[in-house]
Amino acid sequence: MVNPVLLNNVDHADIRVLTGHGAAFGDAVNQMTVFPTEYEALQREYPILLRKDADDGGYRSVVLLGLDQDENLFLTEDGWQGRAVPALLQRGPFSIGLPPPARDRTTQGEPMIHIDLDHPRVSREAGAPIFLPQGGNSPYLDHVAGVLRAIYVGSEVTRPIFEAFDKLDLIEPITIEIKLDNGRQYHVPDGHTISHERLMQLDGEPLERLHRADFLRPAIWIASSLQNFGRLTDIKNQRERAA
């Protein structure tokens, strides 16, 4: 059960957060939803795929972390083996909550940080402190606030970005076939990406529109991230040989 409450430095003064990575914290997943605000860092490490949302037909983006169910090839006994960690796996027990609109319903309050007190990372004995002894934010909480900001802003721009890509016919389906050294084969279905060919053919007003909205860079990052399938395959081969 999730038990989010508004974070404050009185009721939660002594709470700490376990910051390592492991299956016990929900990190053993073969893919994770990501946001445009983190593409620049993630595209250096992982393949970014677009998937259609079954509910509204829109797109969301994921990074592929493994090939088998519940497999995260970047998770080892020593922790996370990668220079970038998806924001949803960095946020730990924290989330953003929006207060109800004002009575006139014309203004929305500022997003506030909430904490899930039942989350496996929450501790009172070990881990990183959330608040300083004097009550101010710890460096760890400042980091989390930045992660939550990236998630919040990223979730707001996701739909406009993908609608712009779709309108320009930049999104195309992609089928990934991976064959390991031991002969095992994997088929990654239901993926979409940005067409490198169509992107390179853009010019004039459509290209200027993408650039001015700062949507051009995310398109390039998605397309270029596919080269990381080679790295993913290499890590999987190493794991198979060591098994």
C-alpha positions as CSV (number, residue, x, y, z in Angstrom):
1,M,0.0,0.0,0.0
2,V,1.2,3.5,-0.8
3,N,0.9,5.9,2.1
4,P,1.9,9.4,0.9
5,V,1.8,12.3,3.3
6,L,3.0,15.9,2.9
7,L,6.6,16.1,3.9
8,N,7.5,18.5,6.8
9,N,10.6,18.9,9.0
10,V,8.6,18.4,12.3
11,D,6.9,15.1,11.8
12,H,9.7,13.7,9.6
13,A,12.7,15.2,11.3
14,D,14.3,11.8,12.2
15,I,13.4,9.9,9.0
16,R,16.2,8.7,6.8
17,V,16.2,7.1,3.3
18,L,18.2,4.1,2.1
19,T,19.7,5.3,-1.2
20,G,21.3,2.2,-2.6
21,H,19.8,0.2,-5.5
22,G,18.4,-3.3,-5.3
23,A,15.5,-5.6,-6.1
24,A,14.0,-5.0,-2.6
25,F,13.5,-1.3,-3.7
26,G,11.7,-2.2,-6.9
27,D,14.8,-1.7,-9.2
28,A,14.6,-5.2,-10.8
29,V,12.6,-4.1,-13.9
30,N,13.4,-4.6,-17.5
31,Q,12.1,-1.2,-18.6
32,M,11.1,2.1,-16.9
33,T,9.1,5.1,-18.0
34,V,11.2,8.2,-18.6
35,F,10.6,11.8,-19.5
36,P,12.1,14.2,-22.1
37,T,13.8,16.2,-19.3
38,E,16.2,13.2,-18.7
39,Y,16.8,12.1,-22.3
40,E,20.1,13.9,-22.6
41,A,21.7,11.8,-19.8
42,L,19.9,8.6,-20.5
43,Q,20.6,8.4,-24.2
44,R,24.3,7.9,-23.5
45,E,23.5,4.7,-21.6
46,Y,20.2,3.0,-22.6
47,P,17.9,2.5,-25.6
48,I,14.9,4.8,-25.5
49,L,11.8,3.4,-27.0
50,L,8.3,5.0,-27.5
51,R,5.3,2.9,-26.6
52,K,1.6,3.6,-27.3
53,D,-0.5,4.1,-24.3
54,A,-3.4,1.6,-24.4
55,D,-5.7,4.1,-22.6
56,D,-5.5,7.2,-24.8
57,G,-3.4,6.2,-27.8
58,G,-0.7,8.7,-27.0
59,Y,2.9,7.9,-26.6
60,R,5.1,7.4,-23.6
61,S,8.8,6.8,-23.5
62,V,10.8,4.0,-21.7
63,V,14.4,3.0,-21.4
64,L,15.1,-0.7,-21.9
65,L,17.1,-2.1,-19.0
66,G,16.9,-5.9,-19.6
67,L,15.6,-8.6,-21.9
68,D,14.0,-11.1,-19.6
69,Q,11.1,-10.3,-17.2
70,D,12.2,-8.5,-14.1
71,E,15.7,-8.3,-15.4
72,N,17.8,-5.2,-14.9
73,L,21.2,-5.7,-16.5
74,F,22.5,-2.6,-14.9
75,L,21.7,-3.8,-11.4
76,T,24.4,-5.9,-9.7
77,E,25.3,-6.9,-6.1
78,D,27.4,-3.7,-6.0
79,G,24.5,-1.5,-7.0
80,W,23.7,0.4,-10.2
81,Q,26.3,0.0,-12.9
82,G,25.5,3.0,-15.0
83,R,26.2,6.8,-15.0
84,A,22.6,7.7,-15.2
85,V,19.6,6.4,-13.3
86,P,16.0,7.0,-14.5
87,A,14.3,9.7,-12.4
88,L,11.4,7.4,-11.3
89,L,14.0,5.1,-9.8
90,Q,15.9,8.0,-8.2
91,R,12.9,9.5,-6.4
92,G,12.7,6.8,-3.8
93,P,9.7,7.3,-1.5
94,F,9.0,10.8,-2.7
95,S,6.4,12.1,-5.0
96,I,4.8,15.5,-6.0
97,G,1.4,16.3,-4.9
98,L,-0.7,19.3,-6.1
99,P,-2.9,21.0,-3.6
100,P,-6.6,21.6,-4.6
101,P,-7.3,24.7,-6.8
102,A,-8.3,27.9,-5.1
103,R,-12.0,28.5,-4.4
104,D,-12.3,30.5,-7.7
105,R,-10.7,27.5,-9.5
106,T,-8.5,29.9,-11.5
107,T,-5.3,29.2,-9.7
108,Q,-3.5,26.0,-8.7
109,G,-1.2,25.8,-5.7
110,E,2.5,25.1,-6.0
111,P,3.5,21.4,-6.2
112,M,4.5,20.0,-2.8
113,I,6.8,17.1,-1.9
114,H,5.1,14.0,-0.3
115,I,6.7,11.0,1.2
116,D,5.4,7.4,1.3
117,L,6.1,6.3,4.9
118,D,5.5,2.6,4.0
119,H,8.2,2.6,1.2
120,P,11.0,0.1,1.8
121,R,13.6,2.8,1.6
122,V,12.2,4.7,4.6
123,S,14.2,4.1,7.8
124,R,14.8,5.7,11.2
125,E,18.1,3.9,11.8
126,A,20.1,4.1,8.6
127,G,20.4,6.0,5.3
128,A,20.6,9.6,4.2
129,P,18.9,12.2,6.4
130,I,16.1,14.3,4.8
131,F,16.5,17.3,7.1
132,L,19.5,18.9,8.8
133,P,19.5,19.1,12.6
134,Q,18.5,22.7,12.4
135,G,15.5,21.8,10.2
136,G,16.7,22.8,6.8
137,N,16.8,20.6,3.8
138,S,19.7,18.1,3.5
139,P,21.7,17.9,0.3
140,Y,19.9,14.6,-0.4
141,L,16.5,16.3,-0.2
142,D,17.7,19.1,-2.5
143,H,18.8,16.4,-5.0
144,V,15.4,14.7,-4.7
145,A,13.6,18.0,-5.3
146,G,15.6,18.4,-8.5
147,V,14.6,14.8,-9.6
148,L,10.9,15.5,-8.8
149,R,11.1,18.8,-10.7
150,A,12.4,16.9,-13.8
151,I,9.6,14.4,-13.5
152,Y,6.9,17.1,-13.1
153,V,8.2,19.2,-16.0
154,G,8.8,16.2,-18.1
155,S,5.3,14.9,-17.6
156,E,3.9,18.2,-18.6
157,V,5.9,18.4,-21.9
158,T,5.5,14.7,-22.9
159,R,2.2,15.0,-24.8
160,P,3.1,18.2,-26.7
161,I,6.4,16.8,-27.8
162,F,5.0,13.5,-29.1
163,E,2.1,15.2,-30.7
164,A,4.5,17.4,-32.6
165,F,6.6,14.4,-33.6
166,D,3.4,12.6,-34.7
167,K,2.1,15.5,-36.7
168,L,5.4,15.6,-38.7
169,D,5.3,11.8,-39.2
170,L,8.6,11.4,-37.4
171,I,7.4,8.4,-35.3
172,E,7.8,5.0,-36.8
173,P,7.4,1.4,-35.5
174,I,10.6,-0.6,-34.9
175,T,11.1,-4.3,-34.3
176,I,14.2,-5.3,-32.3
177,E,15.7,-8.7,-32.8
178,I,18.6,-9.7,-30.6
179,K,20.6,-12.9,-30.9
180,L,23.0,-13.8,-28.1
181,D,26.3,-15.6,-28.5
182,N,24.8,-18.8,-27.1
183,G,22.0,-18.8,-29.7
184,R,19.2,-17.4,-27.6
185,Q,17.0,-14.9,-29.4
186,Y,14.9,-12.0,-28.1
187,H,12.1,-10.1,-29.8
188,V,11.3,-6.7,-28.4
189,P,7.8,-5.9,-29.7
190,D,5.5,-2.8,-29.7
191,G,8.3,-0.3,-29.9
192,H,8.5,3.0,-31.8
193,T,11.3,5.4,-32.4
194,I,12.1,8.6,-34.3
195,S,12.8,8.0,-38.0
196,H,16.4,9.2,-38.5
197,E,15.8,9.5,-42.3
198,R,12.6,11.7,-41.9
199,L,14.3,13.8,-39.2
200,M,17.2,14.5,-41.5
201,Q,14.8,15.5,-44.3
202,L,13.1,18.2,-42.2
203,D,13.7,21.7,-43.3
204,G,12.1,25.1,-43.5
205,E,9.2,26.0,-41.2
206,P,8.7,22.5,-39.7
207,L,12.4,22.3,-38.7
208,E,12.3,25.8,-37.3
209,R,9.2,25.0,-35.3
210,L,10.8,22.0,-33.7
211,H,13.9,23.9,-32.9
212,R,12.1,26.9,-31.4
213,A,10.0,24.6,-29.1
214,D,13.2,22.8,-28.1
215,F,11.7,19.6,-29.4
216,L,14.5,18.9,-31.9
217,R,17.1,17.8,-29.4
218,P,14.8,15.2,-27.8
219,A,14.1,13.8,-31.3
220,I,17.8,13.4,-31.9
221,W,18.4,11.9,-28.5
222,I,15.7,9.2,-29.0
223,A,17.0,8.3,-32.5
224,S,20.7,8.2,-31.4
225,S,19.9,6.1,-28.2
226,L,19.2,3.0,-30.3
227,Q,23.0,2.4,-30.6
228,N,22.8,1.3,-27.0
229,F,21.2,-2.0,-28.0
230,G,24.7,-3.1,-28.8
231,R,25.8,-2.4,-25.2
232,L,22.7,-4.0,-23.8
233,T,23.5,-7.2,-25.8
234,D,27.1,-7.1,-24.7
235,I,26.1,-7.0,-21.0
236,K,23.6,-9.8,-21.5
237,N,26.2,-12.0,-23.2
238,Q,28.6,-11.4,-20.2
239,R,25.9,-12.4,-17.8
240,E,25.0,-15.5,-19.8
241,R,28.7,-16.6,-19.9
242,A,29.1,-16.0,-16.1
243,A,25.9,-18.0,-15.3
